[in-house]
Amino acid sequence: AGFTTVRDVGGRHLADVALCDAIDEGEVPGPRMQVAAFSLSMTGGHGDPMNSVSTDWCSDAPDGVADGPDEVRKKVRYDIQQGATVIKILATGGVLSPKDNPKHTAYTMEELRAAVDEASRLERFVVAHTHGREGIIWASNAGVRSVDHASYMDDEAARVLKKNGTWYVPTLYVIEPIIADGNPLKISAESLAKAHVVKDHMRRAFRAAFRNGVKIGFGTDAGVFEHGTQTREFKIYVDEGMTPMQAIRTATGLGAECMGWEAKVGTIAPGRYADMIAFSGDPTADITELERVKWVMKGGAVVRDDLMAADGE
């Protein structure tokens, strides 16, 4: 789909670390990755597998559940030991998790600061899953690099992000496949009800961030829905007030800066990796051209070429 560098912000069983290593070693094709390993979650929080019937109920396999500053520090260290290049913390409840509320904070300020302090000491950024307004503000004040989703952000929260230099990573498209007719993703009734409530707030949050000058990086929650369709996120940004070029920059130069990799990727310049994409049309005139990528180069090597095939050569 044209994404040559990504953050994978939390998974299970270190699949993200293994995939990242396989790509880096040339065993499989794929994007450069920042990986988070286990997302840190309070007991009963968005990432606690014991909130519902767990496939690991009889296993002592480690996960990201941690309570209190000392446990949080240890989990940050554990994730880094296991290969994490970015730390993910679940600072509020979630939508697709049972028995928690997206508006509720999930970690105290002391716990959030412990995660950021430990990650910073070991030269990692912290990405915060947030929905509720208070959790957004707490995470920003604790020093996280980005707040992702941030569904209940208002102007006051946006001003806090602006003051602190915190990145906002909206994931606006994901709600569409979640609440699609017929429930194709087989979402539970409880989570569907939460999704319908959150949907009413997500775009207002985007507009609040945009008008207050918050730094916005591209994100999608791909994996909840089918990979390759996350380019539909761009049109929503334009529908909500961005120019096509502003939307494109969230996933190029600004996205690279959000990741801390602006010296490597995100722009075409000497010293950067040669990552480029091409289309048949002009995405600055029609942003949906980004949904029809025809040609992809990663690091100077062409990895997709539908243009050549179309020409019959």
C-alpha positions in Angstrom: 0.0 0.0 0.0 3.0 2.3 0.0 4.0 2.4 3.7 7.7 1.7 3.9 8.2 2.5 7.6 5.7 1.9 10.4 5.2 1.7 14.2 3.7 -1.5 15.5 2.5 -0.4 18.9 1.8 -3.6 20.8 1.1 -7.2 20.2 1.3 -10.6 21.7 3.9 -13.3 21.9 6.6 -11.1 20.4 5.3 -11.6 16.9 6.1 -8.0 16.1 9.7 -8.4 17.1 10.1 -11.5 15.1 8.6 -9.9 12.0 10.8 -6.9 12.4 13.9 -9.0 12.7 12.9 -11.1 9.6 12.4 -8.0 7.5 15.7 -6.5 8.7 17.5 -9.7 7.8 15.9 -9.9 4.4 14.0 -13.1 5.0 10.6 -11.6 4.1 9.7 -8.3 2.4 8.1 -5.6 4.5 8.4 -2.1 6.0 11.0 -0.9 8.4 9.4 -1.3 11.9 9.5 0.2 15.3 8.0 -2.4 17.6 6.5 -2.2 21.1 6.3 -5.9 22.2 3.8 -6.0 25.1 1.6 -3.0 25.7 1.7 -1.9 29.4 -1.7 -2.2 30.9 -3.1 -1.9 34.5 -4.9 -4.9 35.9 -8.3 -4.9 34.4 -7.2 -2.4 31.7 -7.5 -2.3 28.0 -4.6 -4.8 27.5 -5.4 -7.2 30.3 -6.2 -10.6 28.6 -7.9 -11.8 31.8 -10.8 -9.3 31.2 -12.4 -12.0 29.2 -11.8 -15.7 28.6 -8.1 -15.8 27.8 -6.2 -18.3 25.6 -3.4 -18.0 28.1 -5.5 -18.8 31.2 -3.3 -21.8 32.1 0.0 -20.2 31.1 2.6 -18.3 32.9 3.6 -16.5 29.7 4.6 -12.9 30.4 2.4 -10.0 29.2 2.2 -6.3 29.7 0.1 -6.1 32.9 1.8 -3.9 35.5 0.6 -2.0 38.5 2.5 0.6 40.4 5.6 2.6 39.4 8.1 -0.2 40.1 6.2 -2.8 38.1 5.8 -0.3 35.3 9.6 0.3 35.2 10.2 -3.4 35.2 7.8 -4.0 32.3 9.5 -1.2 30.3 12.9 -2.9 31.0 11.4 -6.3 30.0 10.0 -5.0 26.7 13.3 -3.5 25.8 15.1 -6.7 26.8 12.8 -8.5 24.4 13.5 -6.2 21.5 11.1 -3.2 21.9 12.2 -0.1 20.1 9.2 2.0 21.3 7.2 1.6 24.5 3.4 1.4 24.4 1.3 2.3 27.4 -2.5 2.0 27.7 -3.3 5.2 29.5 -7.1 4.9 29.3 -9.7 2.2 28.8 -10.4 1.0 25.3 -13.2 0.2 22.8 -12.4 -3.4 21.8 -11.7 -4.6 25.3 -14.5 -5.8 27.7 -15.1 -4.5 31.2 -13.4 -1.1 30.9 -14.5 2.4 29.9 -12.6 4.4 27.2 -13.2 7.6 29.2 -11.5 6.3 32.4 -7.8 6.8 33.1 -5.9 3.6 33.4 -2.7 4.7 35.0 -1.9 7.3 37.6 0.4 10.2 36.8 3.1 8.5 39.0 2.9 5.4 36.9 2.9 7.3 33.6 5.9 9.3 34.6 7.8 6.1 35.7 7.2 4.6 32.2 8.4 7.8 30.4 11.4 8.2 32.7 12.5 4.6 32.3 12.0 4.6 28.5 13.8 7.9 28.1 16.7 6.7 30.2 17.0 3.8 27.7 16.5 6.0 24.7 12.9 5.0 23.7 9.8 7.0 23.2 6.5 6.2 24.8 3.3 5.9 22.8 0.1 6.3 24.8 -3.2 4.7 23.9 -5.8 7.2 25.0 -9.4 7.9 24.5 -10.7 9.9 27.5 -9.9 13.6 27.9 -8.2 13.3 31.3 -6.0 10.5 30.2 -4.9 12.5 27.1 -3.9 15.4 29.4 -2.2 13.2 31.9 -0.2 11.3 29.3 0.9 14.5 27.6 2.0 16.1 30.9 3.9 12.9 31.8 6.0 13.4 28.6 4.8 10.7 26.2 5.8 11.1 22.6 2.3 10.7 21.2 -1.3 10.1 22.2 -3.0 7.7 19.8 -6.8 7.8 19.2 -7.4 10.6 21.7 -11.1 10.3 20.9 -12.4 12.7 23.6 -9.9 15.5 23.0 -11.3 19.0 23.3 -9.7 22.4 22.9 -8.3 22.4 26.4 -6.7 19.1 25.9 -5.4 20.1 22.5 -3.8 23.2 24.0 -2.0 21.0 26.5 -0.6 18.9 23.7 0.5 22.0 21.8 2.3 23.4 24.9 4.0 20.1 25.6 4.9 19.3 22.0 3.0 16.0 22.2 2.1 14.3 18.9 -1.5 13.3 18.2 -2.0 10.2 16.1 -5.6 9.9 15.0 -7.1 6.6 13.9 -10.3 7.8 12.3 -11.0 5.2 9.7 -10.9 2.2 12.0 -14.4 3.0 13.4 -15.9 2.4 9.9 -15.1 -1.3 9.5 -15.9 -1.8 13.3 -19.5 -0.6 13.0 -20.1 -1.7 9.4 -23.4 -3.3 8.6 -23.5 -7.0 9.3 -20.7 -6.8 11.9 -18.1 -8.3 9.5 -15.3 -8.1 12.1 -17.5 -10.1 14.6 -17.2 -7.4 17.3 -18.9 -8.1 20.6 -22.1 -6.3 21.4 -20.4 -4.5 24.4 -17.6 -3.2 22.2 -19.9 -2.2 19.4 -21.9 -0.1 21.8 -18.7 1.7 22.9 -17.7 2.2 19.3 -20.9 3.9 18.4 -20.5 6.3 21.3 -16.8 7.0 20.5 -17.5 7.6 16.8 -19.4 10.8 17.7 -16.3 12.2 19.3 -13.4 11.1 17.1 -13.8 13.7 14.3 -14.4 16.5 16.7 -11.2 15.6 18.4 -9.4 15.8 15.1 -10.8 19.2 14.4 -9.8 20.4 17.9 -6.2 19.3 17.4 -6.0 20.8 13.9 -7.3 24.2 14.8 -5.0 24.4 17.9 -1.9 23.6 15.9 -1.2 20.2 17.5 1.4 18.1 15.6 -0.4 15.3 13.8 1.2 12.0 12.7 -0.6 9.5 10.5 -2.0 6.4 12.2 -4.8 3.9 11.5 -5.1 0.9 13.8 -4.6 -1.4 10.8 -4.7 -5.0 12.0 -8.1 -4.4 13.5 -9.2 -4.2 9.9 -7.5 -5.4 6.7 -4.0 -4.2 6.0 -3.7 -2.3 2.7 -6.9 -0.3 3.2 -5.5 2.1 5.8 -4.9 4.6 3.0 -8.6 5.5 3.4 -7.6 7.5 6.5 -6.2 10.3 4.3 -9.6 11.3 2.8 -11.1 11.7 6.3 -8.3 14.2 7.1 -9.1 16.2 4.0 -12.9 16.0 4.7 -12.1 17.4 8.2 -10.2 20.5 6.9 -6.7 19.5 5.8 -5.4 20.2 2.3 -4.3 17.1 0.5 -0.6 18.0 1.0 -1.1 18.6 4.7 -2.7 15.1 4.9 0.2 13.6 2.9 2.8 15.2 5.1 1.3 13.5 8.2 2.5 10.2 6.7 5.8 11.4 5.3 8.0 14.1 6.9 5.8 14.6 9.9 5.3 10.9 10.5 9.0 10.3 10.4 9.5 13.1 12.9 6.9 11.6 15.2 8.9 8.4 15.1 12.2 10.2 15.7 13.5 8.9 12.3 13.4 12.1 10.3 17.1 11.8 9.6 16.4 8.5 7.8 13.0 8.6 6.2 10.0 10.8 5.4 11.7 13.1 2.8 13.6 12.6 -0.5 17.0 14.1 0.4 20.7 13.2 0.4 21.4 10.8 3.3 17.8 9.5 3.5 16.6 6.1 2.4 15.3 6.3 -1.2 11.6 5.6 -0.4 9.1 6.7 -3.0 5.6 5.9 -4.3 3.9 6.7 -7.6 0.3 6.9 -8.9 -1.5 7.3 -12.2 -3.2 10.5 -11.0 -2.4 13.5 -8.8 -3.1 13.0 -5.1 -2.8 16.7 -4.4 -5.9 17.1 -6.6 -7.7 13.9 -5.5 -6.5 12.5 -2.2 -8.1 9.2 -3.0 -5.3 8.5 -5.4 -3.4 7.5 -2.3 -5.8 4.5 -2.2 -4.5 3.4 -5.6 -0.7 3.1 -5.2 0.9 1.8 -8.4 4.6 1.8 -7.7 6.6 1.5 -4.5 10.4 1.9 -3.9 11.9 1.1 -0.5 15.6 1.9 0.1 16.3 2.2 -3.6 14.7 -1.1 -4.6 11.4 -1.3 -6.4 9.1 -3.6 -4.5 5.9 -3.0 -6.5 5.4 -2.0 -10.1 1.8 -2.0 -11.4 2.7 0.8 -13.9 5.0 -1.4 -15.8 2.5 -4.2 -15.9 -0.2 -1.8 -17.1 2.0 -0.7 -20.0 2.4 -4.3 -21.0 6.1 -4.2 -20.9 
